[in-house]
Amino acid sequence: KAGVTQTPRYLIKTRGQQVTLSCSPISGHRSVSWYQQTPGQGLQFLFEYFSETQRNKGNFPGRFSGRQFSNSRSEMNVSTLELGDSALYLCASSLVSGDYEQYFGPGTRLTVT
Amino acid sequence: SQQGEEDPQALSIQEGENATMNCSYKTSINNLQWYRQNSGRGLVHLILIRSNEREKHSGRLRVTLDTSKKSSSLLITASRAADTASYFCAPNQAGTALIFGKGTTLSVSS
C-alpha cells in the first residue's frame, strides 16, 4: 500500500505570495491532519479533515486554510506569506478520526524569503 | 485536545544501553501514542496503548501507561545508533486532534 505523499517536497516563496500544498492519504484513509514544524515552536497542529469536513482546528490565523476532496486528498493554503511561515509542513492520514494511529508523509519544506 | 509533556528533553546514551522517556498529561484519555521522528522527516508511529492497557511491547520497545498518575513511559532496550531521533507522545481523547509536545531528543553514540 502506498504511503502518504506530499507535493511539492520543497518550495521557495516570497513574502506576500500565497502557496498551496497537497497531501494524498493512504488509500482508504478518510482523516487528514496538517501540522507545522519549526525549530522554535515545535510541532503545531493546524487542522484536521474527515470526510470533507473540518473536524478540529488549531490556533493559527485565518491566512491558513485547508480543504479535503471527496477522494480524501487534502490541500492547505497559506495566503500573504510571512517569513515566520518558513517551516516543515507535515500531513498525516488515519483510517478514521481520533482513535487510530496516524501515518505521516515526508513533509513539504517551505522557505519564505 | 491535550498535549503531552515529554521528559527528559534530551538524552544521550551509548549503544547497547537502555533509554527511558516519560510522558505526562493532564486529563483522561482514550489512548496514548508514541511516535519517532528522524531529523527533518515525517513522524513514524511506534505504539498505541489504550486507556485500559497497562503495558505493551513491540520488538525492543516497551510502553507502560499509568492512568492514575496520568503518565506513560517508553523504554527502548539495547539501543542502536539508528535509534537516534526525537520521540513524541500524544495523549488522545475521543474526537479530538492529536497534539504533540516538544519531544525527547535521543542521541545514541557508538
Backbone of each chain as ProteinMPNN parsed JSONL, in Angstrom:
{"seq_chain_A": "KAGVTQTPRYLIKTRGQQVTLSCSPISGHRSVSWYQQTPGQGLQFLFEYFSETQRNKGNFPGRFSGRQFSNSRSEMNVSTLELGDSALYLCASSLVSGDYEQYFGPGTRLTVT", "coords_chain_A": {"N_chain_A": [[0.869, -1.19, 0.0], [0.637, 2.172, -0.874], [2.304, 4.905, 0.723], [1.652, 7.972, 2.574], [1.631, 10.764, 0.533], [3.206, 13.846, -0.255], [3.122, 16.9, -1.942], [4.476, 19.979, -3.217], [7.82, 18.73, -2.446], [9.76, 20.526, -1.719], [9.836, 24.071, -1.496], [10.153, 27.417, -2.455], [9.229, 30.598, -1.617], [8.152, 34.047, -1.889], [7.765, 36.713, 0.438], [4.424, 37.742, 1.036], [3.329, 36.372, -1.083], [1.175, 33.582, -2.032], [0.582, 30.123, -1.162], [0.009, 26.736, -2.064], [-0.288, 23.575, -0.711], [-0.164, 20.049, -1.156], [-1.676, 16.929, -0.241], [-1.804, 13.477, -0.342], [-3.592, 10.932, 1.028], [-3.15, 7.662, 2.568], [-4.585, 4.984, 0.797], [-7.985, 4.501, 1.415], [-7.953, 5.73, 3.848], [-9.643, 8.212, 5.68], [-9.274, 10.434, 7.177], [-7.435, 13.395, 7.444], [-4.741, 15.179, 8.674], [-3.017, 18.244, 9.363], [0.177, 19.636, 10.085], [2.453, 22.057, 11.378], [5.896, 22.454, 11.554], [8.477, 23.944, 13.266], [11.763, 25.018, 14.324], [11.619, 26.66, 16.574], [8.944, 26.655, 17.614], [8.202, 24.023, 17.576], [6.197, 21.114, 16.936], [3.232, 21.909, 15.593], [-0.3, 21.758, 15.606], [-2.401, 22.202, 12.852], [-4.927, 21.798, 11.318], [-7.654, 19.397, 11.005], [-9.203, 17.197, 8.774], [-12.069, 15.331, 7.978], [-13.847, 13.196, 5.994], [-14.36, 15.325, 4.17], [-15.018, 17.416, 5.84], [-14.062, 19.923, 8.13], [-12.818, 18.958, 11.141], [-11.353, 19.502, 13.437], [-9.474, 22.272, 14.644], [-6.498, 24.111, 14.818], [-4.611, 26.697, 16.529], [-4.186, 28.925, 14.579], [-3.726, 31.762, 12.385], [-6.265, 33.143, 10.14], [-5.106, 33.136, 7.673], [-4.212, 30.71, 7.089], [-5.572, 27.955, 5.604], [-7.618, 25.143, 4.672], [-8.689, 22.242, 2.812], [-10.646, 19.354, 1.98], [-11.034, 16.82, -0.378], [-13.441, 14.751, -2.169], [-12.179, 12.364, -2.642], [-10.583, 12.075, -0.51], [-8.114, 13.318, -0.652], [-6.134, 16.126, 0.307], [-5.701, 19.649, 0.605], [-3.698, 22.383, 1.668], [-3.665, 25.866, 2.196], [-1.773, 28.806, 2.27], [-2.028, 32.142, 2.64], [-0.75, 35.406, 1.796], [2.077, 35.241, 2.586], [4.407, 35.105, 5.295], [7.679, 35.704, 6.729], [7.943, 34.103, 8.954], [6.466, 31.895, 8.352], [8.0, 30.019, 7.253], [8.801, 26.699, 7.299], [8.542, 23.175, 8.104], [5.995, 21.438, 6.682], [3.754, 19.096, 7.636], [1.767, 16.339, 6.75], [-0.718, 14.071, 7.792], [-2.339, 10.929, 7.714], [-5.196, 8.981, 8.712], [-7.192, 6.089, 9.455], [-9.819, 6.529, 10.472], [-11.199, 9.325, 12.228], [-9.519, 10.317, 15.159], [-9.238, 7.816, 16.956], [-7.212, 6.224, 16.067], [-3.923, 5.261, 14.876], [-1.735, 7.62, 13.303], [-0.451, 8.162, 10.044], [2.337, 9.544, 8.687], [3.329, 11.826, 6.098], [6.285, 12.693, 4.109], [6.633, 15.386, 4.298], [6.533, 18.911, 3.4], [8.933, 21.205, 2.694], [8.906, 24.492, 3.283], [10.196, 27.551, 2.354], [10.291, 30.914, 3.043], [11.159, 33.913, 1.615]], "CA_chain_A": [[0.0, 0.0, 0.0], [1.466, 3.372, -0.948], [2.216, 5.744, 1.906], [1.159, 9.334, 2.408], [2.51, 11.56, -0.328], [3.028, 15.284, -0.181], [3.77, 17.641, -3.018], [5.839, 19.57, -3.57], [8.657, 18.418, -1.293], [10.465, 21.757, -1.365], [9.202, 25.228, -2.098], [10.665, 28.713, -2.024], [8.274, 31.654, -1.973], [8.49, 35.392, -1.425], [6.785, 37.332, 1.344], [3.251, 38.301, 0.382], [2.736, 35.413, -2.015], [0.404, 32.523, -1.413], [1.091, 28.807, -1.515], [-0.897, 25.602, -1.852], [0.401, 22.303, -0.517], [-1.077, 18.948, -1.395], [-1.447, 15.706, 0.532], [-2.613, 12.319, -0.73], [-3.521, 9.98, 2.134], [-3.134, 6.232, 2.264], [-5.859, 4.55, 0.246], [-8.925, 4.031, 2.428], [-7.944, 6.633, 4.999], [-10.569, 9.319, 5.469], [-8.919, 11.573, 8.012], [-6.155, 14.014, 7.119], [-4.36, 16.264, 9.582], [-1.863, 19.04, 8.934], [0.996, 20.166, 11.163], [3.574, 22.917, 11.032], [7.009, 22.207, 12.458], [9.582, 24.895, 13.232], [12.682, 24.795, 15.45], [11.229, 27.426, 17.752], [7.613, 26.306, 18.13], [7.971, 22.582, 17.576], [5.183, 20.55, 16.046], [1.958, 22.527, 15.944], [-1.45, 21.266, 14.859], [-3.096, 23.204, 12.044], [-6.335, 21.382, 11.223], [-7.944, 18.014, 10.657], [-10.374, 16.999, 7.941], [-12.615, 13.977, 7.925], [-14.971, 13.168, 5.047], [-14.514, 16.654, 3.57], [-15.414, 18.399, 6.852], [-13.026, 20.24, 9.108], [-13.268, 18.462, 12.444], [-10.605, 20.181, 14.503], [-8.678, 23.382, 14.137], [-5.511, 24.626, 15.754], [-4.63, 28.125, 16.798], [-3.452, 29.624, 13.527], [-4.548, 32.831, 11.794], [-7.108, 32.793, 9.011], [-4.312, 33.006, 6.433], [-4.025, 29.263, 6.9], [-6.851, 27.304, 5.343], [-7.463, 23.834, 4.063], [-9.908, 21.588, 2.364], [-10.49, 17.938, 1.659], [-11.851, 16.443, -1.518], [-14.221, 13.519, -1.977], [-11.265, 11.204, -2.676], [-9.81, 12.239, 0.736], [-6.935, 14.168, -0.836], [-6.317, 17.393, 1.014], [-4.802, 20.756, 0.295], [-3.709, 23.511, 2.588], [-3.292, 27.108, 1.533], [-1.334, 29.902, 3.133], [-2.033, 33.383, 1.866], [0.075, 36.515, 2.3], [3.15, 34.578, 3.32], [5.329, 35.859, 6.142], [8.937, 34.991, 6.932], [7.723, 33.116, 10.022], [5.756, 30.708, 7.846], [9.008, 29.052, 6.832], [8.629, 25.551, 8.192], [8.232, 21.877, 7.505], [4.57, 21.185, 6.809], [3.535, 17.657, 7.628], [0.409, 15.857, 6.605], [-0.856, 12.721, 8.327], [-3.663, 10.356, 7.471], [-5.591, 7.846, 9.538], [-8.377, 5.388, 8.953], [-10.933, 7.376, 10.883], [-10.725, 10.401, 13.078], [-9.429, 10.21, 16.617], [-8.803, 6.713, 17.806], [-6.29, 5.38, 15.342], [-2.614, 5.84, 14.634], [-1.589, 8.451, 12.114], [0.673, 7.884, 9.157], [2.81, 10.832, 8.212], [4.074, 11.98, 4.857], [7.647, 13.179, 4.295], [6.609, 16.816, 4.553], [6.912, 19.927, 2.422], [9.786, 22.226, 3.31], [8.596, 25.801, 2.714], [11.079, 28.658, 2.729], [9.766, 32.211, 2.623], [12.262, 34.891, 1.604]], "C_chain_A": [[0.897, 1.228, 0.0], [1.245, 4.2, 0.301], [1.589, 7.088, 1.593], [2.139, 10.108, 1.533], [2.16, 13.035, -0.193], [3.771, 15.933, -1.335], [3.519, 19.133, -2.852], [6.643, 19.224, -2.322], [9.389, 19.656, -0.797], [9.862, 22.915, -2.149], [9.857, 26.485, -1.563], [9.707, 29.778, -2.533], [8.757, 32.976, -1.395], [7.383, 35.89, -0.506], [5.628, 37.93, 0.545], [2.59, 37.362, -0.615], [1.846, 34.427, -1.262], [0.922, 31.18, -1.913], [0.026, 27.754, -1.236], [-0.073, 24.326, -1.771], [-0.618, 21.18, -0.626], [-0.681, 17.703, -0.607], [-2.384, 14.613, 0.025], [-2.49, 11.266, 0.353], [-3.383, 8.546, 1.643], [-4.534, 5.835, 1.797], [-6.761, 3.986, 1.351], [-8.971, 4.903, 3.669], [-8.819, 7.841, 4.706], [-10.226, 10.561, 6.273], [-7.541, 12.082, 7.61], [-5.915, 15.171, 8.079], [-3.123, 16.966, 9.034], [-1.157, 19.61, 10.161], [2.074, 21.063, 10.59], [4.688, 22.647, 12.037], [8.113, 23.225, 12.229], [10.488, 24.621, 14.42], [12.21, 25.494, 16.72], [9.941, 26.959, 18.412], [7.346, 24.805, 18.172], [6.885, 22.205, 16.594], [3.824, 21.086, 16.462], [0.849, 22.049, 15.012], [-2.136, 22.41, 14.131], [-4.588, 22.894, 11.962], [-6.435, 19.92, 10.812], [-9.225, 17.976, 9.84], [-10.768, 15.533, 7.958], [-13.843, 14.017, 7.035], [-15.362, 14.569, 4.597], [-14.938, 17.737, 4.557], [-14.254, 18.665, 7.805], [-13.532, 19.856, 10.483], [-12.601, 19.187, 13.609], [-9.718, 21.244, 13.884], [-7.725, 23.833, 15.224], [-5.593, 26.132, 15.849], [-3.757, 28.89, 15.81], [-4.342, 30.693, 12.929], [-5.289, 32.349, 10.556], [-6.371, 32.688, 7.687], [-4.078, 31.522, 6.097], [-5.395, 28.621, 6.711], [-6.602, 25.958, 4.687], [-8.777, 23.344, 3.512], [-9.586, 20.132, 2.056], [-11.483, 17.595, 0.568], [-12.534, 15.092, -1.269], [-13.347, 12.266, -2.026], [-10.302, 11.219, -1.49], [-8.508, 13.017, 0.572], [-7.209, 15.53, -0.196], [-5.314, 18.42, 0.516], [-4.838, 21.749, 1.445], [-3.137, 24.727, 1.865], [-2.838, 28.113, 2.582], [-1.282, 31.149, 2.262], [-1.146, 34.417, 2.549], [1.209, 35.98, 3.187], [4.019, 35.553, 4.107], [6.597, 35.023, 6.342], [8.768, 33.855, 7.946], [6.962, 31.885, 9.584], [6.731, 29.676, 7.302], [9.006, 27.888, 7.813], [8.55, 24.279, 7.371], [6.742, 21.636, 7.755], [4.323, 19.698, 6.612], [2.05, 17.342, 7.528], [0.38, 14.433, 7.156], [-2.25, 12.201, 8.022], [-3.93, 9.222, 8.45], [-6.911, 7.306, 9.025], [-9.644, 6.188, 9.24], [-10.36, 8.417, 11.819], [-10.597, 9.945, 14.516], [-8.737, 9.01, 17.194], [-7.766, 5.806, 17.162], [-4.96, 6.083, 15.127], [-2.618, 6.638, 13.332], [-0.354, 8.039, 11.338], [1.07, 9.2, 8.498], [3.472, 10.747, 6.844], [5.455, 12.545, 5.153], [7.726, 14.683, 4.554], [6.943, 17.663, 3.341], [7.717, 20.981, 3.162], [9.526, 23.536, 2.596], [9.577, 26.836, 3.252], [10.493, 29.932, 2.176], [10.89, 33.239, 2.731], [11.738, 36.316, 1.444]], "O_chain_A": [[1.827, 1.31, 0.802], [0.155, 4.209, 0.874], [1.067, 7.314, 0.502], [3.345, 10.095, 1.781], [0.999, 13.416, -0.042], [4.9, 15.562, -1.658], [2.447, 19.52, -2.388], [6.145, 19.427, -1.215], [9.61, 19.816, 0.403], [9.438, 22.765, -3.295], [10.09, 26.61, -0.361], [9.413, 29.851, -3.727], [9.64, 33.021, -0.539], [6.216, 35.529, -0.661], [5.839, 38.55, -0.498], [1.42, 37.537, -0.954], [1.774, 34.437, -0.033], [1.601, 31.098, -2.936], [-0.755, 27.873, -0.292], [0.736, 24.037, -2.652], [-1.778, 21.333, -0.243], [0.498, 17.464, -0.346], [-3.6, 14.799, -0.031], [-1.397, 10.75, 0.584], [-3.49, 8.268, 0.449], [-5.537, 6.297, 2.341], [-6.354, 3.112, 2.116], [-9.917, 4.827, 4.454], [-8.75, 8.422, 3.623], [-10.821, 11.62, 6.073], [-6.599, 11.305, 7.454], [-6.778, 16.028, 8.269], [-2.3, 16.368, 8.34], [-1.792, 20.01, 11.137], [2.548, 20.861, 9.471], [4.442, 22.616, 13.243], [8.626, 23.35, 11.117], [10.044, 24.056, 15.419], [12.386, 24.97, 17.82], [9.862, 26.879, 19.637], [6.352, 24.372, 18.754], [6.673, 22.863, 15.575], [3.32, 20.767, 17.539], [1.032, 21.95, 13.799], [-2.416, 23.456, 14.717], [-5.413, 23.648, 12.48], [-5.476, 19.301, 10.35], [-10.207, 18.639, 10.172], [-9.929, 14.633, 7.953], [-14.774, 14.782, 7.288], [-16.532, 14.949, 4.636], [-15.192, 18.869, 4.148], [-13.556, 17.743, 8.228], [-14.554, 20.366, 10.942], [-13.228, 19.446, 14.636], [-9.274, 21.12, 12.743], [-8.091, 23.926, 16.396], [-6.513, 26.761, 15.325], [-2.714, 29.431, 16.176], [-5.567, 30.568, 12.951], [-4.985, 31.295, 9.998], [-6.925, 32.213, 6.695], [-3.785, 31.162, 4.957], [-6.268, 28.739, 7.57], [-5.503, 25.679, 4.208], [-9.83, 23.947, 3.717], [-8.43, 19.742, 1.897], [-12.634, 18.033, 0.594], [-12.243, 14.396, -0.297], [-13.736, 11.22, -1.507], [-9.325, 10.47, -1.466], [-7.861, 13.343, 1.567], [-8.341, 16.013, -0.162], [-4.22, 18.081, 0.065], [-5.861, 21.932, 2.104], [-2.239, 24.61, 1.031], [-3.447, 28.245, 3.644], [-0.565, 31.19, 1.262], [-0.837, 34.304, 3.735], [1.263, 36.252, 4.386], [4.322, 36.658, 3.657], [6.593, 33.807, 6.152], [9.37, 32.79, 7.811], [6.822, 30.932, 10.351], [6.326, 28.575, 6.931], [9.19, 28.077, 9.016], [8.501, 24.295, 6.141], [6.289, 21.63, 8.899], [4.638, 19.125, 5.569], [1.207, 17.996, 8.142], [1.343, 13.682, 7.002], [-3.226, 12.95, 8.069], [-3.003, 8.586, 8.951], [-7.636, 7.961, 8.276], [-10.432, 6.477, 8.339], [-9.177, 8.387, 12.156], [-11.479, 9.258, 15.034], [-7.722, 9.166, 17.873], [-7.481, 4.725, 17.679], [-4.863, 7.309, 15.183], [-3.385, 6.371, 12.407], [0.653, 7.623, 11.91], [0.264, 9.87, 7.852], [4.086, 9.742, 6.485], [5.771, 12.845, 6.304], [8.763, 15.191, 4.98], [7.556, 17.193, 2.383], [7.246, 21.574, 4.132], [9.884, 23.686, 1.427], [9.756, 26.97, 4.463], [10.224, 30.031, 0.979], [11.493, 33.414, 3.79], [12.523, 37.263, 1.414]]}, "seq_chain_B": "SQQGEEDPQALSIQEGENATMNCSYKTSINNLQWYRQNSGRGLVHLILIRSNEREKHSGRLRVTLDTSKKSSSLLITASRAADTASYFCAPNQAGTALIFGKGTTLSVSS", "coords_chain_B": {"N_chain_B": [[-8.513, 18.702, 22.927], [-5.312, 17.624, 24.065], [-1.951, 18.191, 25.074], [0.936, 16.205, 25.362], [3.614, 16.024, 27.745], [6.922, 15.553, 27.325], [9.678, 13.982, 28.917], [13.059, 13.2, 29.665], [14.099, 16.331, 28.065], [16.274, 15.959, 26.471], [18.45, 13.228, 25.783], [21.318, 11.335, 26.166], [23.014, 8.47, 25.286], [24.989, 5.398, 25.322], [25.53, 2.99, 22.72], [23.767, -0.045, 23.079], [22.904, 0.429, 25.635], [19.945, 1.006, 27.682], [17.142, 3.132, 26.972], [15.025, 5.428, 28.484], [12.047, 7.199, 28.29], [9.72, 9.632, 29.38], [6.247, 10.548, 29.682], [3.853, 12.929, 30.442], [0.464, 13.836, 31.119], [-2.669, 15.677, 31.226], [-5.541, 15.284, 31.389], [-8.209, 12.801, 31.251], [-7.887, 10.035, 28.969], [-8.383, 8.358, 25.754], [-6.538, 6.844, 24.414], [-2.955, 6.563, 24.185], [-0.287, 7.628, 22.235], [2.88, 6.888, 20.786], [5.486, 8.332, 18.901], [8.156, 8.484, 16.507], [10.672, 10.608, 15.184], [12.932, 11.056, 12.695], [15.593, 13.242, 11.857], [14.262, 16.031, 10.251], [12.307, 14.644, 8.884], [9.131, 12.946, 8.27], [6.892, 11.94, 10.949], [6.967, 8.737, 12.536], [4.78, 6.215, 13.438], [4.935, 4.473, 16.499], [3.864, 2.988, 18.781], [0.568, 2.363, 19.997], [-1.244, 2.692, 22.885], [-3.983, 1.696, 24.729], [-6.404, 3.118, 27.003], [-7.239, 1.203, 28.806], [-5.206, -0.537, 28.961], [-2.097, -1.593, 30.383], [0.492, -2.143, 29.769], [2.584, -2.506, 26.9], [4.229, -4.151, 24.234], [6.622, -3.928, 21.595], [8.77, -5.333, 19.613], [11.904, -4.094, 20.434], [10.802, -2.185, 21.98], [9.067, -0.96, 24.833], [6.141, 0.02, 26.284], [4.551, 1.678, 28.917], [1.58, 2.483, 30.739], [0.112, 4.54, 33.063], [-2.765, 5.363, 34.213], [-3.753, 6.447, 36.527], [-1.769, 8.074, 37.447], [-1.537, 9.616, 35.303], [0.449, 9.257, 33.299], [3.015, 8.03, 31.092], [5.491, 5.75, 29.902], [8.238, 5.198, 27.725], [10.322, 2.664, 26.851], [13.329, 1.866, 25.388], [15.106, -0.853, 24.585], [18.492, -2.078, 24.584], [19.808, -0.073, 22.898], [20.481, 1.302, 19.634], [22.59, 2.981, 17.231], [20.944, 3.786, 15.199], [18.613, 4.381, 16.483], [18.707, 6.971, 17.175], [16.963, 9.889, 17.334], [14.041, 12.019, 17.507], [11.517, 11.686, 19.957], [8.073, 11.478, 20.431], [5.16, 11.88, 22.429], [1.605, 11.41, 22.349], [-1.199, 12.089, 23.879], [-4.504, 10.984, 23.569], [-7.825, 11.981, 23.148], [-11.25, 11.089, 22.659], [-12.5, 12.031, 19.516], [-10.913, 14.244, 19.264], [-8.102, 16.215, 18.1], [-4.783, 14.994, 17.384], [-2.249, 16.008, 19.382], [1.042, 17.147, 19.665], [3.89, 17.24, 21.84], [6.989, 18.835, 22.821], [8.836, 16.856, 22.611], [11.339, 14.243, 23.135], [14.738, 14.302, 22.615], [16.781, 11.879, 21.501], [20.055, 10.702, 21.61], [22.191, 8.322, 20.434], [25.246, 6.994, 20.83], [28.019, 5.365, 19.248]], "CA_chain_B": [[-7.191, 18.117, 22.678], [-4.309, 17.964, 25.055], [-0.582, 17.934, 24.676], [1.741, 15.501, 26.347], [4.917, 16.648, 28.056], [7.944, 14.514, 27.38], [10.793, 14.232, 29.826], [13.749, 14.489, 29.595], [14.095, 16.986, 26.748], [17.352, 15.362, 25.701], [19.016, 12.039, 26.418], [22.469, 10.811, 25.423], [23.436, 7.173, 25.832], [25.865, 4.599, 24.463], [24.899, 1.825, 22.089], [23.617, -1.191, 23.968], [22.207, 0.837, 26.861], [18.501, 1.227, 27.561], [16.71, 4.532, 27.018], [13.669, 5.577, 29.008], [11.452, 8.524, 28.145], [8.45, 9.717, 30.088], [5.242, 11.457, 29.139], [2.774, 13.229, 31.382], [-0.66, 14.536, 30.504], [-3.482, 16.308, 32.271], [-6.916, 14.811, 31.565], [-8.416, 11.4, 30.873], [-7.611, 9.773, 27.564], [-8.798, 7.086, 25.154], [-5.308, 6.121, 24.149], [-1.753, 7.393, 24.124], [0.524, 7.135, 21.125], [4.283, 7.303, 20.711], [5.987, 8.483, 17.546], [9.57, 8.806, 16.342], [10.977, 11.439, 14.025], [14.327, 11.257, 12.325], [15.791, 14.649, 11.534], [13.705, 16.61, 9.029], [11.397, 13.733, 8.181], [7.821, 12.764, 8.89], [6.86, 11.095, 12.131], [6.636, 7.326, 12.346], [4.054, 5.682, 14.581], [5.612, 3.366, 17.177], [2.946, 2.176, 19.584], [-0.656, 2.943, 20.544], [-1.683, 1.956, 24.068], [-5.322, 2.157, 25.087], [-6.522, 3.513, 28.41], [-7.457, 0.036, 29.65], [-3.991, -1.361, 28.907], [-1.058, -1.105, 31.301], [1.818, -2.334, 29.183], [2.547, -3.019, 25.55], [5.579, -4.369, 23.708], [6.793, -4.055, 20.146], [10.212, -5.502, 19.406], [12.719, -3.589, 21.558], [10.075, -1.103, 22.647], [8.099, -1.323, 25.859], [5.412, 1.204, 26.727], [3.651, 1.497, 30.058], [0.613, 3.554, 30.927], [-0.478, 4.607, 34.401], [-3.809, 6.383, 34.087], [-3.96, 7.108, 37.825], [-0.742, 9.12, 37.532], [-1.561, 10.331, 34.029], [1.803, 9.224, 32.763], [3.408, 6.888, 30.276], [6.923, 5.716, 29.64], [8.707, 4.434, 26.573], [11.633, 2.074, 27.088], [13.984, 1.247, 24.229], [16.177, -1.685, 25.124], [19.657, -2.341, 23.727], [19.744, 0.985, 21.882], [21.396, 1.3, 18.499], [22.806, 4.319, 16.668], [19.779, 4.085, 14.358], [17.512, 4.861, 17.327], [18.876, 8.409, 17.327], [15.775, 10.523, 16.773], [13.172, 12.659, 18.501], [10.386, 10.834, 20.304], [6.934, 12.283, 20.859], [3.957, 11.18, 22.879], [0.384, 12.138, 22.02], [-2.38, 11.575, 24.579], [-5.62, 11.187, 22.659], [-9.205, 11.88, 23.637], [-12.174, 10.8, 21.563], [-12.986, 13.144, 18.709], [-10.022, 15.41, 19.266], [-6.908, 16.1, 17.276], [-3.563, 14.502, 18.021], [-1.37, 17.153, 19.624], [2.363, 16.677, 20.067], [4.698, 18.114, 22.679], [8.301, 19.207, 22.304], [9.553, 15.619, 22.35], [12.632, 13.915, 23.74], [15.755, 14.04, 21.596], [17.66, 10.787, 21.927], [21.292, 10.502, 20.856], [22.847, 7.056, 20.764], [26.576, 7.008, 20.215], [28.634, 4.032, 19.139]], "C_chain_B": [[-6.265, 18.472, 23.817], [-2.949, 17.521, 24.557], [0.116, 17.151, 25.767], [3.031, 16.267, 26.586], [5.935, 15.556, 28.22], [9.098, 14.952, 28.282], [11.734, 13.023, 29.779], [13.631, 15.116, 28.207], [15.148, 16.366, 25.858], [17.982, 14.231, 26.5], [20.153, 11.521, 25.547], [22.935, 9.521, 26.077], [24.393, 6.494, 24.856], [25.067, 3.459, 23.858], [24.866, 0.668, 23.072], [22.899, -0.848, 25.273], [20.704, 0.951, 26.592], [18.195, 2.711, 27.649], [15.27, 4.569, 27.508], [13.224, 7.019, 28.879], [10.088, 8.502, 28.809], [7.534, 10.749, 29.463], [4.183, 11.686, 30.198], [1.687, 14.005, 30.657], [-1.638, 14.939, 31.594], [-4.881, 15.708, 32.467], [-7.062, 13.397, 31.025], [-8.307, 11.223, 29.361], [-8.266, 8.481, 27.088], [-7.586, 6.212, 24.891], [-4.143, 7.095, 24.177], [-0.846, 6.778, 23.066], [1.946, 7.688, 21.22], [4.726, 7.302, 19.253], [7.482, 8.792, 17.595], [9.736, 9.674, 15.108], [12.48, 11.522, 13.846], [14.429, 12.654, 11.721], [15.175, 15.067, 10.203], [12.74, 15.728, 8.269], [10.051, 13.675, 8.875], [7.907, 11.86, 10.098], [6.464, 9.677, 11.771], [5.954, 6.826, 13.611], [4.786, 4.478, 15.164], [4.614, 2.445, 17.868], [1.722, 3.0, 19.969], [-1.056, 2.081, 21.73], [-3.009, 2.547, 24.523], [-5.415, 2.375, 26.59], [-6.745, 2.322, 29.34], [-6.28, -0.947, 29.603], [-2.941, -0.758, 29.828], [0.333, -1.193, 30.666], [1.662, -2.907, 27.78], [3.978, -3.126, 25.03], [5.534, -4.397, 22.184], [8.283, -4.128, 19.882], [11.0, -5.063, 20.633], [12.029, -2.469, 22.338], [9.109, -1.661, 23.684], [7.459, -0.029, 26.344], [4.544, 0.829, 27.91], [2.734, 2.707, 30.159], [0.039, 3.458, 32.33], [-1.513, 5.726, 34.378], [-4.064, 7.094, 35.422], [-2.954, 8.244, 38.009], [-0.706, 9.969, 36.271], [-0.147, 10.405, 33.434], [2.045, 7.938, 31.99], [4.914, 6.905, 30.15], [7.199, 4.831, 28.444], [10.116, 3.963, 26.886], [12.131, 1.457, 25.786], [15.14, 0.434, 24.789], [17.288, -1.879, 24.09], [19.718, -1.351, 22.571], [20.828, 0.844, 20.82], [21.546, 2.724, 17.991], [21.588, 4.75, 15.839], [18.568, 4.544, 15.171], [17.612, 6.359, 17.587], [17.759, 9.13, 16.594], [15.101, 11.33, 17.876], [11.953, 11.778, 18.706], [9.283, 11.691, 20.918], [5.83, 11.387, 21.392], [2.753, 12.052, 22.537], [-0.773, 11.487, 22.755], [-3.618, 11.939, 23.778], [-6.969, 11.021, 23.335], [-10.108, 11.702, 22.426], [-12.568, 12.074, 20.836], [-12.074, 14.355, 18.66], [-8.798, 15.144, 18.412], [-5.739, 15.564, 18.092], [-2.596, 15.672, 18.14], [-0.05, 16.624, 20.172], [3.082, 17.724, 20.916], [6.029, 18.416, 22.01], [9.165, 17.977, 22.002], [10.812, 15.449, 23.179], [13.595, 13.609, 22.621], [16.739, 13.02, 22.133], [18.87, 10.71, 21.011], [21.945, 9.22, 21.342], [24.183, 7.037, 20.046], [27.203, 5.619, 20.269], [30.046, 4.033, 19.71]], "O_chain_B": [[-6.425, 19.51, 24.459], [-2.82, 16.609, 23.74], [-0.088, 17.402, 26.955], [3.478, 17.049, 25.747], [5.841, 14.731, 29.128], [9.431, 16.133, 28.379], [11.247, 11.894, 29.849], [13.116, 14.487, 27.283], [14.963, 16.25, 24.646], [18.04, 14.273, 27.728], [19.982, 11.296, 24.349], [23.215, 9.485, 27.276], [24.583, 6.946, 23.727], [24.06, 3.02, 24.413], [25.827, 0.434, 23.806], [22.353, -1.729, 25.937], [20.257, 0.988, 25.445], [18.903, 3.461, 28.321], [14.41, 3.84, 27.014], [13.921, 7.941, 29.3], [9.392, 7.487, 28.801], [7.978, 11.692, 28.807], [3.673, 10.733, 30.786], [1.956, 14.736, 29.703], [-1.456, 14.581, 32.758], [-5.358, 15.63, 33.6], [-6.138, 12.861, 30.412], [-8.594, 12.135, 28.586], [-8.651, 7.627, 27.886], [-7.608, 5.002, 25.116], [-4.337, 8.31, 24.192], [-0.664, 5.561, 23.014], [2.167, 8.81, 21.676], [4.393, 6.404, 18.48], [7.997, 9.294, 18.593], [9.033, 9.501, 14.112], [13.204, 11.992, 14.723], [13.47, 13.172, 11.149], [15.522, 14.524, 9.154], [12.39, 16.03, 7.128], [9.853, 14.276, 9.932], [8.867, 11.106, 10.259], [5.719, 9.448, 10.818], [6.473, 6.988, 14.715], [5.205, 3.579, 14.434], [4.541, 1.256, 17.56], [1.832, 4.196, 20.236], [-1.191, 0.865, 21.594], [-3.134, 3.761, 24.683], [-4.591, 1.868, 27.352], [-6.472, 2.416, 30.536], [-6.36, -2.05, 30.142], [-2.908, 0.457, 30.027], [1.228, -0.413, 30.991], [0.746, -3.681, 27.503], [4.83, -2.295, 25.347], [4.555, -4.826, 21.574], [8.981, -3.114, 19.92], [10.8, -5.583, 21.731], [12.615, -1.884, 23.248], [8.434, -2.667, 23.466], [8.15, 0.9, 26.761], [3.883, -0.209, 27.906], [3.075, 3.806, 29.722], [-0.463, 2.409, 32.732], [-1.169, 6.901, 34.51], [-4.543, 8.228, 35.434], [-3.254, 9.251, 38.65], [0.062, 10.926, 36.179], [0.362, 11.481, 33.118], [1.386, 6.918, 32.197], [5.543, 7.956, 30.276], [6.495, 3.854, 28.186], [11.002, 4.774, 27.154], [11.45, 0.641, 25.166], [16.053, 0.988, 25.401], [17.047, -1.847, 22.883], [19.684, -1.744, 21.405], [21.924, 0.343, 21.072], [20.715, 3.581, 18.29], [21.249, 5.932, 15.789], [17.598, 5.044, 14.601], [16.696, 6.951, 18.158], [17.621, 9.0, 15.377], [15.538, 11.323, 19.027], [11.421, 11.197, 17.759], [9.527, 12.514, 21.801], [5.592, 10.291, 20.884], [2.864, 13.275, 22.447], [-1.282, 10.453, 22.32], [-3.765, 13.085, 23.352], [-7.215, 10.025, 24.015], [-9.772, 12.111, 21.315], [-12.925, 13.074, 21.46], [-12.427, 15.379, 18.076], [-8.499, 14.005, 18.052], [-5.711, 15.667, 19.319], [-2.177, 16.254, 17.139], [-0.035, 15.754, 21.042], [2.904, 18.928, 20.732], [6.179, 18.273, 20.796], [10.115, 18.059, 21.223], [11.283, 16.38, 23.833], [13.321, 12.762, 21.771], [17.445, 13.276, 23.109], [18.733, 10.66, 19.789], [22.216, 9.064, 22.533], [24.246, 7.063, 18.817], [26.963, 4.827, 21.18], [30.715, 2.999, 19.703]]}, "name": "protein", "num_of_chains": 2, "seq": "KAGVTQTPRYLIKTRGQQVTLSCSPISGHRSVSWYQQTPGQGLQFLFEYFSETQRNKGNFPGRFSGRQFSNSRSEMNVSTLELGDSALYLCASSLVSGDYEQYFGPGTRLTVTSQQGEEDPQALSIQEGENATMNCSYKTSINNLQWYRQNSGRGLVHLILIRSNEREKHSGRLRVTLDTSKKSSSLLITASRAADTASYFCAPNQAGTALIFGKGTTLSVSS"}
